Protein backbone atom coordinates (compact mmCIF):
# COMPACT_ATOMS: atom_id res chain seq x y z
CA UNK A 1 0.00 0.00 0.00
CA UNK A 2 2.71 2.52 0.93
CA UNK A 3 5.50 0.96 -1.10
CA UNK A 4 5.51 3.57 -3.87
CA UNK A 5 4.27 6.56 -1.89
CA UNK A 6 6.78 9.44 -1.93
CA UNK A 7 5.00 11.01 1.05
CA UNK A 8 6.52 8.41 3.39
CA UNK A 9 10.08 7.88 4.56
CA UNK A 10 10.95 4.31 5.52
CA UNK A 11 13.10 3.95 8.61
CA UNK A 12 14.97 0.75 9.38
CA UNK A 13 16.35 0.11 12.86
CA UNK A 14 18.64 -2.82 13.53
CA UNK A 15 18.29 -4.03 17.12
CA UNK A 16 18.54 -7.32 18.97
CA UNK A 17 15.18 -9.13 18.83
CA UNK A 18 15.31 -9.76 22.57
CA UNK A 19 14.87 -6.00 23.10
CA UNK A 20 11.60 -5.93 21.14
CA UNK A 21 8.05 -6.28 22.41
CA UNK A 22 4.72 -6.08 20.61
CA UNK A 23 1.70 -4.30 22.07
CA UNK A 24 -1.71 -3.13 20.91
CA UNK A 25 -1.49 0.52 19.90
CA UNK A 26 -5.20 0.98 20.71
CA UNK A 27 -4.45 0.91 24.45
CA UNK A 28 -1.80 3.62 24.21
CA UNK A 29 -4.02 5.74 21.94
CA UNK A 30 -6.91 5.48 24.38
CA UNK A 31 -4.61 6.27 27.31
CA UNK A 32 -3.49 9.47 25.57
CA UNK A 33 -7.09 10.38 24.75
CA UNK A 34 -8.11 10.03 28.40
CA UNK A 35 -5.02 11.84 29.61
CA UNK A 36 -5.61 14.86 27.35
CA UNK A 37 -9.40 14.81 27.28
CA UNK A 38 -11.38 14.39 24.08
CA UNK A 39 -14.72 15.31 22.56
CA UNK A 40 -15.38 17.97 25.16
CA UNK A 41 -14.66 15.61 28.04
CA UNK A 42 -12.04 16.61 30.57
CA UNK A 43 -8.96 14.47 30.99
CA UNK A 44 -9.12 11.50 33.33
CA UNK A 45 -5.70 10.60 34.68
CA UNK A 46 -6.96 7.51 36.52
CA UNK A 47 -8.45 6.01 33.34
CA UNK A 48 -5.28 6.94 31.42
CA UNK A 49 -3.11 5.17 34.00
CA UNK A 50 -5.26 2.03 33.87
CA UNK A 51 -5.08 1.90 30.07
CA UNK A 52 -1.32 2.47 30.14
CA UNK A 53 -0.97 -0.41 32.62
CA UNK A 54 -3.14 -2.63 30.40
CA UNK A 55 -0.90 -1.74 27.44
CA UNK A 56 2.17 -2.74 29.45
CA UNK A 57 0.71 -5.95 30.88
CA UNK A 58 -0.63 -7.27 27.57
CA UNK A 59 2.55 -6.62 25.56
CA UNK A 60 4.47 -9.74 24.55
CA UNK A 61 8.07 -10.43 23.54
CA UNK A 62 8.52 -10.30 19.77
CA UNK A 63 9.37 -14.01 19.80
CA UNK A 64 5.92 -14.80 21.27
CA UNK A 65 3.91 -12.59 18.91
CA UNK A 66 1.58 -14.26 16.42
CA UNK A 67 -0.35 -12.46 13.71
CA UNK A 68 -3.83 -11.45 14.81
CA UNK A 69 -3.02 -11.16 18.53
CA UNK A 70 -3.69 -7.41 18.44
CA UNK A 71 -5.93 -5.23 16.28
CA UNK A 72 -3.20 -2.61 15.79
CA UNK A 73 0.16 -4.13 16.73
CA UNK A 74 3.21 -1.97 17.25
CA UNK A 75 6.78 -2.98 17.98
CA UNK A 76 8.49 -1.40 20.98
CA UNK A 77 12.24 -1.36 21.49
CA UNK A 78 13.48 -1.38 25.07
CA UNK A 79 16.30 1.12 25.54
CA UNK A 80 18.07 3.45 23.18
CA UNK A 81 18.72 2.85 19.49
CA UNK A 82 22.11 4.17 18.45
CA UNK A 83 22.30 6.42 15.39
CA UNK A 84 24.55 3.85 13.69
CA UNK A 85 21.65 1.35 13.87
CA UNK A 86 19.17 3.57 11.99
CA UNK A 87 18.97 3.94 8.21
CA UNK A 88 16.48 5.39 5.77
CA UNK A 89 15.28 2.78 3.31
ZAFI-131013 format. One record per residue: residue number from 1; residue in three letters; chain; x, y, z of N, C-alpha, C in turn. Coordinates in nm, 2 decimals. Atoms other than C-alpha are relative to their C-alpha. Example, Ala and Ser with C-alpha at 12.3 -4.5 7.8 and 13.67 -1.06 7.14 Angstrom:
BEGIN
+-----+-----+-------+--------+--------+--------+--------+--------+--------+--------+--------+--------+
:   n : res : chain :   n_c1 :   n_c2 :   n_c3 :  ca_c1 :  ca_c2 :  ca_c3 :   c_c1 :   c_c2 :   c_c3 :
+-----+-----+-------+--------+--------+--------+--------+--------+--------+--------+--------+--------+
:   1 : Ala :     A :   0.09 :  -0.12 :   0.00 :   1.23 :  -0.45 :   0.78 :   0.09 :   0.12 :   0.00 :
:   2 : Ser :     A :  -0.09 :  -0.11 :   0.00 :   1.37 :  -0.11 :   0.71 :  -0.08 :   0.11 :   0.08 :
+-----+-----+-------+--------+--------+--------+--------+--------+--------+--------+--------+--------+
end
This chain:
BEGIN
+-----+-----+-------+--------+--------+--------+--------+--------+--------+--------+--------+--------+
:   n : res : chain :   n_c1 :   n_c2 :   n_c3 :  ca_c1 :  ca_c2 :  ca_c3 :   c_c1 :   c_c2 :   c_c3 :
+-----+-----+-------+--------+--------+--------+--------+--------+--------+--------+--------+--------+
:   1 : Unk :     A :   0.08 :  -0.12 :   0.00 :   0.00 :   0.00 :   0.00 :   0.09 :   0.13 :   0.00 :
:   2 : Unk :     A :  -0.08 :  -0.12 :   0.00 :   0.27 :   0.25 :   0.09 :   0.13 :  -0.01 :  -0.07 :
:   3 : Unk :     A :  -0.13 :   0.03 :   0.06 :   0.55 :   0.10 :  -0.11 :   0.05 :   0.10 :  -0.10 :
:   4 : Unk :     A :  -0.04 :  -0.10 :   0.10 :   0.55 :   0.36 :  -0.39 :  -0.04 :   0.14 :   0.04 :
:   5 : Unk :     A :   0.05 :  -0.13 :  -0.04 :   0.43 :   0.66 :  -0.19 :   0.11 :   0.09 :   0.04 :
:   6 : Unk :     A :  -0.11 :  -0.09 :  -0.03 :   0.68 :   0.94 :  -0.19 :  -0.03 :   0.09 :   0.12 :
:   7 : Unk :     A :   0.03 :  -0.08 :  -0.12 :   0.50 :   1.10 :   0.11 :   0.05 :  -0.06 :   0.12 :
:   8 : Unk :     A :  -0.05 :   0.07 :  -0.12 :   0.65 :   0.84 :   0.34 :   0.15 :  -0.02 :  -0.01 :
:   9 : Unk :     A :  -0.14 :   0.04 :  -0.02 :   1.01 :   0.79 :   0.46 :   0.00 :  -0.13 :   0.07 :
:  10 : Unk :     A :   0.00 :   0.13 :  -0.06 :   1.09 :   0.43 :   0.55 :   0.13 :  -0.01 :   0.09 :
:  11 : Unk :     A :  -0.11 :   0.01 :  -0.09 :   1.31 :   0.39 :   0.86 :   0.02 :  -0.14 :   0.04 :
:  12 : Unk :     A :  -0.04 :   0.13 :  -0.04 :   1.50 :   0.08 :   0.94 :   0.09 :   0.01 :   0.12 :
:  13 : Unk :     A :  -0.09 :   0.00 :  -0.13 :   1.64 :   0.01 :   1.29 :   0.04 :  -0.14 :   0.02 :
:  14 : Unk :     A :  -0.05 :   0.13 :  -0.02 :   1.86 :  -0.28 :   1.35 :   0.03 :  -0.01 :   0.15 :
:  15 : Unk :     A :  -0.02 :   0.02 :  -0.14 :   1.83 :  -0.40 :   1.71 :  -0.01 :  -0.15 :   0.03 :
:  16 : Unk :     A :   0.02 :   0.14 :  -0.04 :   1.85 :  -0.73 :   1.90 :  -0.14 :  -0.03 :   0.02 :
:  17 : Unk :     A :   0.14 :   0.04 :  -0.01 :   1.52 :  -0.91 :   1.88 :  -0.05 :  -0.02 :   0.15 :
:  18 : Unk :     A :   0.04 :   0.02 :  -0.14 :   1.53 :  -0.98 :   2.26 :  -0.04 :   0.14 :   0.06 :
:  19 : Unk :     A :   0.03 :  -0.13 :  -0.05 :   1.49 :  -0.60 :   2.31 :  -0.14 :   0.05 :  -0.05 :
:  20 : Unk :     A :   0.13 :  -0.04 :   0.07 :   1.16 :  -0.59 :   2.11 :  -0.12 :  -0.07 :   0.07 :
:  21 : Unk :     A :   0.12 :   0.05 :  -0.05 :   0.81 :  -0.63 :   2.24 :  -0.11 :   0.05 :  -0.09 :
:  22 : Unk :     A :   0.12 :  -0.04 :   0.08 :   0.47 :  -0.61 :   2.06 :  -0.12 :   0.03 :   0.09 :
:  23 : Unk :     A :   0.11 :  -0.04 :  -0.08 :   0.17 :  -0.43 :   2.21 :  -0.11 :   0.05 :  -0.10 :
:  24 : Unk :     A :   0.11 :  -0.06 :   0.08 :  -0.17 :  -0.31 :   2.09 :   0.00 :   0.15 :   0.01 :
:  25 : Unk :     A :   0.00 :  -0.14 :   0.00 :  -0.15 :   0.05 :   1.99 :  -0.13 :   0.06 :   0.05 :
:  26 : Unk :     A :   0.13 :  -0.06 :  -0.04 :  -0.52 :   0.10 :   2.07 :   0.00 :   0.04 :   0.15 :
:  27 : Unk :     A :   0.00 :  -0.03 :  -0.15 :  -0.45 :   0.09 :   2.45 :   0.08 :   0.13 :   0.02 :
:  28 : Unk :     A :  -0.08 :  -0.12 :  -0.02 :  -0.18 :   0.36 :   2.42 :  -0.07 :   0.12 :  -0.06 :
:  29 : Unk :     A :   0.08 :  -0.11 :   0.06 :  -0.40 :   0.57 :   2.19 :  -0.12 :   0.05 :   0.10 :
:  30 : Unk :     A :   0.11 :  -0.03 :  -0.10 :  -0.69 :   0.55 :   2.44 :   0.05 :   0.06 :   0.12 :
:  31 : Unk :     A :  -0.06 :  -0.06 :  -0.12 :  -0.46 :   0.63 :   2.73 :   0.03 :   0.14 :  -0.02 :
:  32 : Unk :     A :  -0.03 :  -0.14 :   0.03 :  -0.35 :   0.95 :   2.56 :  -0.13 :   0.08 :  -0.01 :
:  33 : Unk :     A :   0.13 :  -0.07 :   0.02 :  -0.71 :   1.04 :   2.47 :  -0.06 :   0.03 :   0.14 :
:  34 : Unk :     A :   0.05 :  -0.02 :  -0.13 :  -0.81 :   1.00 :   2.84 :   0.09 :   0.10 :   0.08 :
:  35 : Unk :     A :  -0.09 :  -0.09 :  -0.07 :  -0.50 :   1.18 :   2.96 :  -0.03 :   0.15 :  -0.04 :
:  36 : Unk :     A :   0.01 :  -0.14 :   0.05 :  -0.56 :   1.49 :   2.74 :  -0.15 :   0.05 :  -0.01 :
:  37 : Unk :     A :   0.14 :  -0.04 :   0.01 :  -0.94 :   1.48 :   2.73 :  -0.03 :   0.00 :  -0.15 :
:  38 : Unk :     A :   0.04 :   0.01 :   0.14 :  -1.14 :   1.44 :   2.41 :  -0.15 :   0.02 :  -0.02 :
:  39 : Unk :     A :   0.14 :  -0.01 :   0.02 :  -1.47 :   1.53 :   2.26 :  -0.07 :   0.08 :   0.10 :
:  40 : Unk :     A :   0.06 :  -0.09 :  -0.10 :  -1.54 :   1.80 :   2.52 :   0.01 :  -0.06 :   0.14 :
:  41 : Unk :     A :  -0.01 :   0.06 :  -0.13 :  -1.47 :   1.56 :   2.80 :   0.14 :   0.04 :   0.06 :
:  42 : Unk :     A :  -0.13 :  -0.03 :  -0.07 :  -1.20 :   1.66 :   3.06 :   0.08 :  -0.12 :   0.00 :
:  43 : Unk :     A :  -0.09 :   0.11 :  -0.02 :  -0.90 :   1.45 :   3.10 :  -0.03 :  -0.08 :   0.12 :
:  44 : Unk :     A :   0.02 :   0.09 :  -0.11 :  -0.91 :   1.15 :   3.33 :   0.13 :  -0.08 :   0.03 :
:  45 : Unk :     A :  -0.13 :   0.06 :  -0.02 :  -0.57 :   1.06 :   3.47 :  -0.01 :  -0.14 :   0.05 :
:  46 : Unk :     A :   0.02 :   0.14 :  -0.05 :  -0.70 :   0.75 :   3.65 :  -0.03 :  -0.10 :  -0.11 :
:  47 : Unk :     A :   0.02 :   0.09 :   0.12 :  -0.84 :   0.60 :   3.33 :   0.12 :  -0.01 :  -0.09 :
:  48 : Unk :     A :  -0.12 :   0.01 :   0.08 :  -0.53 :   0.69 :   3.14 :   0.11 :  -0.09 :   0.06 :
:  49 : Unk :     A :  -0.10 :   0.08 :  -0.07 :  -0.31 :   0.52 :   3.40 :  -0.04 :  -0.15 :  -0.01 :
:  50 : Unk :     A :   0.05 :   0.14 :   0.01 :  -0.53 :   0.20 :   3.39 :   0.03 :  -0.05 :  -0.14 :
:  51 : Unk :     A :  -0.02 :   0.04 :   0.14 :  -0.51 :   0.19 :   3.01 :   0.15 :  -0.02 :  -0.03 :
:  52 : Unk :     A :  -0.15 :   0.01 :   0.02 :  -0.13 :   0.25 :   3.01 :   0.05 :  -0.13 :   0.07 :
:  53 : Unk :     A :  -0.04 :   0.12 :  -0.07 :  -0.10 :  -0.04 :   3.26 :  -0.04 :  -0.12 :  -0.08 :
:  54 : Unk :     A :   0.05 :   0.10 :   0.08 :  -0.31 :  -0.26 :   3.04 :   0.09 :  -0.02 :  -0.12 :
:  55 : Unk :     A :  -0.09 :   0.00 :   0.12 :  -0.09 :  -0.17 :   2.74 :   0.13 :  -0.08 :   0.04 :
:  56 : Unk :     A :  -0.13 :   0.06 :  -0.04 :   0.22 :  -0.27 :   2.94 :  -0.02 :  -0.15 :   0.03 :
:  57 : Unk :     A :   0.02 :   0.14 :  -0.04 :   0.07 :  -0.60 :   3.09 :  -0.03 :  -0.09 :  -0.12 :
:  58 : Unk :     A :   0.04 :   0.09 :   0.11 :  -0.06 :  -0.73 :   2.76 :   0.10 :   0.00 :  -0.11 :
:  59 : Unk :     A :  -0.11 :   0.01 :   0.10 :   0.26 :  -0.66 :   2.56 :   0.07 :  -0.14 :   0.01 :
:  60 : Unk :     A :  -0.07 :   0.13 :   0.00 :   0.45 :  -0.97 :   2.46 :   0.13 :   0.01 :  -0.07 :
:  61 : Unk :     A :  -0.13 :   0.00 :   0.07 :   0.81 :  -1.04 :   2.35 :  -0.03 :  -0.03 :  -0.15 :
:  62 : Unk :     A :   0.02 :   0.02 :   0.14 :   0.85 :  -1.03 :   1.98 :   0.00 :  -0.15 :  -0.04 :
:  63 : Unk :     A :  -0.01 :   0.14 :   0.03 :   0.94 :  -1.40 :   1.98 :  -0.13 :  -0.07 :   0.03 :
:  64 : Unk :     A :   0.13 :   0.06 :  -0.04 :   0.59 :  -1.48 :   2.13 :  -0.11 :   0.05 :  -0.09 :
:  65 : Unk :     A :   0.11 :  -0.06 :   0.08 :   0.39 :  -1.26 :   1.89 :  -0.04 :  -0.09 :  -0.12 :
:  66 : Unk :     A :   0.06 :   0.07 :   0.12 :   0.16 :  -1.43 :   1.64 :  -0.10 :   0.10 :  -0.06 :
:  67 : Unk :     A :   0.10 :  -0.08 :   0.08 :  -0.04 :  -1.25 :   1.37 :  -0.14 :  -0.01 :   0.05 :
:  68 : Unk :     A :   0.13 :   0.00 :  -0.04 :  -0.38 :  -1.15 :   1.48 :  -0.02 :   0.02 :   0.15 :
:  69 : Unk :     A :   0.01 :  -0.01 :  -0.14 :  -0.30 :  -1.12 :   1.85 :  -0.06 :   0.14 :   0.04 :
:  70 : Unk :     A :   0.05 :  -0.14 :  -0.03 :  -0.37 :  -0.74 :   1.84 :  -0.06 :   0.06 :  -0.12 :
:  71 : Unk :     A :   0.06 :  -0.07 :   0.11 :  -0.59 :  -0.52 :   1.63 :   0.09 :   0.09 :  -0.07 :
:  72 : Unk :     A :  -0.10 :  -0.10 :   0.05 :  -0.32 :  -0.26 :   1.58 :   0.13 :  -0.02 :   0.07 :
:  73 : Unk :     A :  -0.13 :   0.03 :  -0.06 :   0.02 :  -0.41 :   1.67 :   0.10 :   0.10 :  -0.03 :
:  74 : Unk :     A :  -0.12 :  -0.08 :   0.02 :   0.32 :  -0.20 :   1.73 :   0.12 :  -0.06 :   0.07 :
:  75 : Unk :     A :  -0.12 :   0.06 :  -0.06 :   0.68 :  -0.30 :   1.80 :   0.07 :   0.11 :   0.08 :
:  76 : Unk :     A :  -0.07 :  -0.09 :  -0.10 :   0.85 :  -0.14 :   2.10 :   0.14 :  -0.05 :   0.02 :
:  77 : Unk :     A :  -0.14 :   0.04 :  -0.03 :   1.22 :  -0.14 :   2.15 :   0.04 :   0.06 :   0.14 :
:  78 : Unk :     A :  -0.04 :  -0.03 :  -0.14 :   1.35 :  -0.14 :   2.51 :   0.14 :   0.06 :  -0.01 :
:  79 : Unk :     A :  -0.13 :  -0.07 :   0.00 :   1.63 :   0.11 :   2.55 :   0.02 :   0.09 :  -0.12 :
:  80 : Unk :     A :  -0.04 :  -0.10 :   0.11 :   1.81 :   0.35 :   2.32 :   0.03 :  -0.08 :  -0.13 :
:  81 : Unk :     A :  -0.04 :   0.05 :   0.13 :   1.87 :   0.29 :   1.95 :   0.11 :   0.09 :  -0.05 :
:  82 : Unk :     A :  -0.11 :  -0.09 :   0.05 :   2.21 :   0.42 :   1.84 :  -0.02 :   0.04 :  -0.14 :
:  83 : Unk :     A :   0.01 :  -0.06 :   0.13 :   2.23 :   0.64 :   1.54 :   0.06 :  -0.09 :  -0.11 :
:  84 : Unk :     A :  -0.07 :   0.10 :   0.10 :   2.46 :   0.38 :   1.37 :  -0.09 :  -0.11 :  -0.04 :
:  85 : Unk :     A :   0.09 :   0.11 :   0.02 :   2.17 :   0.14 :   1.39 :  -0.13 :   0.04 :  -0.08 :
:  86 : Unk :     A :   0.11 :  -0.06 :   0.07 :   1.92 :   0.36 :   1.20 :   0.03 :   0.04 :  -0.14 :
:  87 : Unk :     A :  -0.02 :  -0.04 :   0.14 :   1.90 :   0.39 :   0.82 :  -0.14 :   0.04 :  -0.06 :
:  88 : Unk :     A :   0.12 :  -0.03 :   0.08 :   1.65 :   0.54 :   0.58 :   0.00 :  -0.10 :  -0.12 :
:  89 : Unk :     A :   0.01 :   0.10 :   0.11 :   1.53 :   0.28 :   0.33 :  -0.08 :   0.06 :  -0.12 :
+-----+-----+-------+--------+--------+--------+--------+--------+--------+--------+--------+--------+
end
